[in-house]
Amino acid sequence: MISQSNTEPVIQIPAFDVMKIREDFPILKQLIHNKPLVYLDNAATTQKPQMVIDKEKSYYEEINSNIHRGVHLLSQKSTMEYETAREKVMRFINAKYLSEIIFTKGTTDGINLIASSFGEKYVHEGDEIIISHLEHHSNIVPWQLLCQRKNALLKVIPINDDGEIIFEEFEKLITEKTKIISVVHASNSLGTINPIKEIINKAHSYNIPVLIDGAQSVQHYKIDVKELDCDFFVFSGHKLYAPTGAGVLYGKEKLLEELPPYQGGGDMISSVTFEKTTYNDLPYKFEAGTPNISGGICLGTAIDYVNSIGFDSIVAYENELSLYTENKLNGIEKLKRIGTAKNKSSVFSFVLEGIHPHDIGTILDFEGIAIRTGHHCTQPIMERFGIPATARASLAFYNTKEEVDFLTSSIKKVFEVFA
Ligand code: PLP
């Protein structure tokens, strides 16, 4: 909403009306096992607003064509929309240059890109890479593969019983052999928010670059890569209300310039002969082959949607709902929360005494409640807490206090079933 004054237009933050917002998400209107859907698996993927669904449809109905290489009108239109989406991403995370926004398949793809390209150039035998105990498998395995290839060492920042990294231990892990530090911003299985600014500052005092896995943060917190001063930041569009298969790697221009290409193919070259290939400018140097064009465009639309609600309103509402959920879950006897960091996101992992998480998930499903159960692609965390799995409820801004109430009363029902 924009109101005019004598000088600058003043942008007013629209009030947060969750029931109105829910109208934008057609999937939320359906019944599951004859009960209204209560979707609490947002850390796995978020639902898509009508605006994004319409955009995907209109892309294929109206402008589908390959980008960057066509002189015909459809190609020009899809190229324009794709590059406009890149600009939207740049503004959304406050990057300095368009060349710093690389479209990827998602978070996993972005981390693999850096592990491969940065690792190829800068990591050698005996070098060290630091990650934390909180990482998703996609921020562990690519570095392990690199360490195997290069005979390098993977070091892990330990966590305490609340699921917080132990900063003093992190400091002790840094040596002159540390080549890169790669840490998650918000844990997908415990909800812990890492002190990434402190980690980045510490790393930079040793001239070590930092990659931030923003898969679980970009949809909940305002990201400003310039302010954070991170070297790389990766995220997935599908966790930000966009379709699957499109994501972003942000990298500081200077660093990206220095890195070798990740994959070879069309679009990433400027000239090819059998003797020699020269590479395209950023960001295309890292975008070999036909990308997920509609996915990238729809990521831009998802950003428009989130902006239309207002990020400040989203953060305020989600904080309130998280606090409400935390209090409700804490009030359930024999429910043990796993992940009790002081600084936490809207992800809630728990176990119920004597009941396997998969049984919890199955019973809740019959109530229409979608939660996730398992190791959440974080097996080392499960091992740290001595459990095989957790049940996890994760919130988005279209969830309501009534849904949280229904979750808690249904959890009590699970106990009754097993009594
Ligand atoms: N990192 C974190 C913290 C995640 O939660 C996830 C997915 O759940 C990923 C990485 C991988 O994301 P994607 O599967 O979209 O590549």
Residues whose N, C-alpha, C, O or C-beta is under 5 A from the ligand:
A	BS01	PLP	A43 A44 G106 T107 T108 D109 H136 S138 V184 A186 N188 D213 A215 Q216 S236
